[in-house]
Amino acid sequence: MEEQSYWFITVMERIVPDSYGFADTGAMRCWGFYKDRHDAEEALHNNMTDLWEGIYYFAVIEEYYEGICAYGNNRQFFMYDQVRKGYFEIEEPDCVKHLIGFSIC
């Protein structure tokens, strides 16, 4: 039987490099999780339960498996689009490429 993974959604106020080149995310909050990646993406695309709240301009979904010290795999970054009123896929910002575990840190 294949192990079930979960897709965690974390929203962030900003993603900008600080003076050392590391990511400054500002306020950050793990909003929830789904068993299916498609459901997590739909929640972001539709700004479900007002994930944006007027301050969370970025989001990431990460896949986790049950266990201690889990590592977030298969992640995708999103940015809020005020015209479409939802989050949509963006390339992973360089300043976060060395970071892991946004959702469970």
N, C-alpha and C positions, 0 to 999 in steps of 0.2 A: 504494500500500500504506500502510495506517495505521500510524503509529508505536506501538510497544508501550509501555505504561506499567507501572509497578511500584508496589505498595502496601506501604509501609514501616510497620512497627509499632515504636513507641517507648513504653517504660513509664517512669513517673515516680513518685517517692516521694510527692510532694505537689504541689498547685497552689494556692498561697495568694499574695495580694498582699503585697509587701514594703512598707516605709514610704513608698516612692515610687509605689506602685500597680502596679509591674511584677511579673511572676510569679516566685515562688520555687518551683522544681520539686524541690529537693533532688537526690538521686541520680537519674540519668537514663541509660537505656540503649536503644539501638536493638537490638531483639531479632531482627529478620529481615524478610523481604519476600516477597511473592507477586506473580504476574502477574495474579491475579484478586482483586478486592475482596472477593467473597464468601468466598474461602478465608481472607483476612486476618481478616475479621469472625468466621468460625467458630473460628479459632485463639484469638481473644480470648474469645469466648463460652464456649469449652471450657477456657480456661486451659491451653492446650497447652504442654507441657514446663515447667509451673509458672512461667509468666510472673510471677505475683504474688510468689513467693519470700518472702511475709510482709511485704514492705515497699513494693512498687510498687502503690500504690492507684489510680493513674490511667494511662491509655494514650491514644495517638492513632494513627490510621492516616492516612497522607498519600500522595497519588498523585504520583509523580515520573516524568519522562521522562529518557531518557539525555542526558547533556551536562554541561558545566561550569556551576557556579553555578545548579543547578536550583532551581526554586521549588516547594515542596510545595503542590499544589492539592487541592481536594476533600477536605478533612480532616474527620474525625469523632473526637470525644473519647469516652472510656469511663471508667467507674469500676468498681473491683472490688466485687463483691457476695459477701460471705462466706457467705450462705445458699445462693445458687445456685452458688457456687464458680466464678465466671467474671466477665468484664468485660462491662458493658452500657452502651449509649449514654446520654450525658448532653449537655446543652446546652454549647456552648463557653464556658468561663469568661471573664468580661470581661477579666481581667488577662492573658490570652494572645492576645487578638484582634489585637494589633499585632505579634506574634512570627511568624516564618516559619522553616521548615526545622528542625523538631525532630529529624528522623531523620538529617540529614546535617550538623549543625552541629558 
